[in-house]
């Protein structure tokens, strides 16, 4: 009788294995790093873990770069969770292809939210649909597609600069490029295993009011930007240590 039971349950067990073997396998990992020069030099970006995507999901890879000159921030996520419906895939590419965005054959998209002078902010996002396809090992996929506006140093405008976790921004003043104003704000980044708030101060193009163009969906991330101040007034009357800011 025991043998009969084994023979009955074996096909069901094999059916279970078959359904999982057809599932999409994705690289999985997150990254939050501060440093300098990330807009010019690629950094390591590997994810040793993997995960099985749920039905209807694709693999994704998202990189967010913010550079204020003397300091850079990279926020990255690899995993699954994007709907692979064809209509959704087409809509995603169309929405991301604006303002300097470039769509590549691997469905990767680079967006320049702020290309200078001053603060630089950019996003790389990719949906892909084969096992372990989100396998890039460094940030060259983003760096090679950055478009940075040339700038000329001003000797009259000084702004505080800072890029750090929210609530821990020290004050340091720099000379800013021409045609920029003093920006101060906070951003909240959530999604893809990331949940963090950052404070940003720096020199931002005076023709814009915010860094991320009021966009609240950046790849796998949701974004909330709160601008606390944006002014073109000079801080030259303040007697504080000042360095020159070069891009």
Secondary structure, 3 states (H helix, E strand, C coil): CHHHHHHHHHHHHHHHHHHHHCCCEEEEEEEEEEECCCCCCCCECCCCEEEECCCCEEEEEEEEEEECCCCEEEEEEEEEEEECCHHHHHHHHHHHCCCCCEECCCCEEEEEEEECCCCEEEEEEEEECCCCCCCCCECHHHHCCCCCCCCCEEEEEEEECEEEECCCCCCCEEEEECCEEEEEEEEEEEECCEEEEEEEEEEEECCCCCCCCCCCEECCEEEEEEEEEEECCCCCCCCCCEEECCC
